[in-house]
Amino acid sequence: MKKTEDSLSTEGSSALMADVARLAGVATSTVSRALANPGRVNEKTRARIAAAAEQLGYTPNAAARNLRVGKSNVIMIILPGSLHYGASQIIPQVLEAVNRTVIRNGYNLMIANLDRDESSERHILDLAFGGTVRGALILSSQLPVVANRSLAEAGLPIVSLLLDMSDTSVPSIITNDRQAVKEAGRELLALGHRRFFYIAGPTGNYHDIERYAGLVEALQEAGLSERHVTRAGGQFTFQFGFETGLQAAEDFAKLDEKPTAVVATSDDMAISFMSKVQKMGWRVPEDLSIVSFDGSPVCEYCAPPLSTIEQPMEALGETATEFLIARMEKSDERRELRVVIPSRFIRRESIAVNSKLTT
């Protein structure tokens, strides 16, 4: 039986894009284009599609309103997983800066978790292609991809935060992981340390690669090789930093020749490692100097206070959001694809001179 306009107006998610196209009197491809990139469809046609979509319940009312005006006022931030990174709380710090900047500029913030499963990636892509969001900040190492759809093809401005994706033409706001660890390595070398224990993040992760390279470069400057570094960790994501640190302490205890300096790729790893090795009988910093990465406020209250490389989370979050808004508003013609905001090394009581210099 032939569908009537009344039957097409039924509420719910059963309406198809073809139904919207038929009610609006346009091709299905025009509806698809209007949902993915409203600015590419003329105002009169967009208004008809918006009215049909709202009548059929094909998209949320907010998205239908976005079609009428040709733009959304929602910025989506895509997180790599949990909102909570243990003690370091990197993501909450970023979110606070991003949200403050978003509100100041008259936009709304939507948070999406990218758990690397198909359902979460499809949900993010539906939001992007459906016209719900106008731009995206991404903290993940990869853009969401499902079947033949990728976030890169949604027609949205995208800015990467903390991860350098500039080689794929995605603007990236990052900190100087490699240089920061290199400077911390120089500090430890100046204190007489020659054997290092490196607690790694997940194998192949951008941050882990950069941070480890920084330590190796510091050693090479001092005429030493990578053989002076013993690696631990690498099995878990950064969300499991405490577990990584505890396992690393077990690995350290098994070494015949003990390093005298530790560089951990996150505060969480360093905190749990330091706690466990102290319970095993090693003294910090008398026997073992420890440096971590992130700059969590809790480091100051560890026993002893933990030396750390502090990431400028507020500046990173604010700069990335301002950069994205400039792209959304077409005012970023002279902006660089890669912006580096330096971290800083905070020296505390967890490091000291090595009295047992080993060559």
C-alpha positions, -999 to +999 in steps of 0.1 A: +000+000+000+013+035-009+025+055+020+007+088+027+022+119+042+003+112+074+019+078+077+053+094+072+049+117+101+050+089+127+074+097+155+104+074+163+136+062+147+119+040+120+119+068+094+145+064+067+165+090+049+145+082+018+113+091+037+128+125+046+139+130+010+104+121-003+086+144+021+110+173+014+108+167-024+146+162-028+170+134-037+183+111-009+218+123-017+207+159-010+194+149+025+227+131+032+247+161+021+226+184+043+230+163+073+268+159+069+276+194+059+246+219+060+266+247+046+268+230+012+230+230+007+211+262-001+189+277+026+155+270+010+163+233+004+179+230+039+147+244+055+125+219+037+148+190+047+149+203+083+111+205+085+107+170+070+133+156+094+117+171+124+082+159+113+095+124+109+116+123+140+146+114+118+170+135+138+169+151+172+152+185+174+185+202+181+200+188+149+169+198+129+173+233+142+209+232+132+198+224+096+175+254+095+203+278+104+230+258+086+253+252+116+255+237+150+267+253+182+280+220+197+317+211+199+324+174+206+355+163+224+365+126+218+383+110+247+404+078+245+386+060+273+379+067+310+373+102+322+397+095+351+434+088+347+441+077+382+459+103+403+472+123+374+437+134+363+449+146+329+416+144+312+396+163+339+421+191+337+418+192+299+380+191+301+379+220+325+399+243+303+380+232+271+346+237+287+355+271+300+367+282+266+337+267+248+312+285+271+331+318+267+327+316+230+290+308+230+292+271+222+281+239+240+304+209+248+295+173+241+318+145+255+322+112+236+342+082+248+361+063+222+365+028+237+378+013+204+346-008+199+324-006+169+293+007+187+310+037+203+328+046+170+295+043+151+278+066+176+305+092+173+303+091+135+264+093+136+268+125+156+293+139+132+276+130+099+241+138+113+249+175+118+247+174+156+282+188+161+301+216+143+336+207+152+356+180+171+386+179+195+402+145+196+425+131+223+427+096+208+455+082+187+432+074+158+402+090+142+369+069+145+364+047+114+335+022+108+330+005+075+334+031+048+329+061+071+356+081+088+355+112+110+380+128+085+352+126+059+324+142+079+331+177+068+339+189+103+369+209+115+390+187+137+419+196+161+441+170+178+450+177+214+482+162+229+488+139+199+507+152+169+486+144+138+499+173+117+515+150+092+479+140+082+469+177+079+450+176+112+460+207+133+476+195+165+482+213+198+509+194+217+535+196+243+572+189+239+573+153+253+607+144+238+625+176+248+610+176+283+622+141+291+656+149+275+660+178+299+650+156+329+675+130+317+702+157+315+694+166+351+698+130+363+730+126+343+744+158+359+737+141+393+759+112+383+733+086+373+744+063+345+720+034+346+683+041+340+650+022+345+623+033+321+586+025+329+569+026+296+534+034+284+516+012+259+538-002+232+537+019+200+519+048+217+529+083+204+537+096+239+557+066+249+578+068+217+585+105+222+594+103+259+616+073+255+634+089+226+641+120+248+658+098+274+679+080+248+690+113+233+701+127+267+722+095+271+737+098+237+747+135+244+766+121+274+784+095+253+762+067+266+740+043+246+705+028+249+721-002+266+722+019+298+684+018+299+663-011+312+627-010+300+596-022+319+559-018+313+544-015+278+515-040+284+488-016+297+471+016+286+478+048+305+445+042+324+462+013+342+492+033+353+491+021+389+491-015+378+520-008+354+540+008+382+535-022+406+545-047+379+576-025+371+586-027+408+585-065+406+607-064+374+631-040+391+635-062+421+646-091+398+675-072+382+710-083+391+724-049+384+701-022+397+697+011+379+700+042+401+675+065+382+639+058+371+619+077+345+582+069+344+559+079+316+531+089+340+527+101+376+505+071+383+532+047+373+558+065+394+536+068+425+528+031+427+564+021+417+579+043+444+555+031+471+562-006+463+600-003+461+602+015+494+582-013+510+608-037+495+636-018+512+649+007+487+652+043+498+642+072+476+663+092+467+693+077+486+692+044+466+670+054+437+660+087+421+626+089+404+612+113+378+576+111+364+555+127+337+522+147+339+526+172+367+496+161+389+492+181+420+493+149+441+531+145+433+539+173+457+523+153+486+540+120+479+567+107+503+592+120+492+576+147+470+579+134+434+599+152+407+577+155+376+574+170+342+543+192+343+521+194+312+505+228+307+470+213+306+450+245+309+470+262+281+467+231+259+430+228+264+423+265+259+446+268+228+431+237+211+396+250+216+403+285+204+421+269+174+391+247+166+366+276+169+388+297+146+386+269+120+348+266+124+344+303+119+369+304+090+393+328+107+424+306+109+440+312+076+475+320+090+475+294+118+502+267+118+492+230+117+514+223+147+515+243+179+539+233+207+533+245+243+563+235+265+561+214+296+583+222+326+604+201+349+596+204+386+625+192+408+616+178+442+631+155+468+627+123+448+660+128+430+695+133+444+732+128+436+742+092+428+770+083+452+776+049+434+785+061+399+784+031+375+799+033+340 
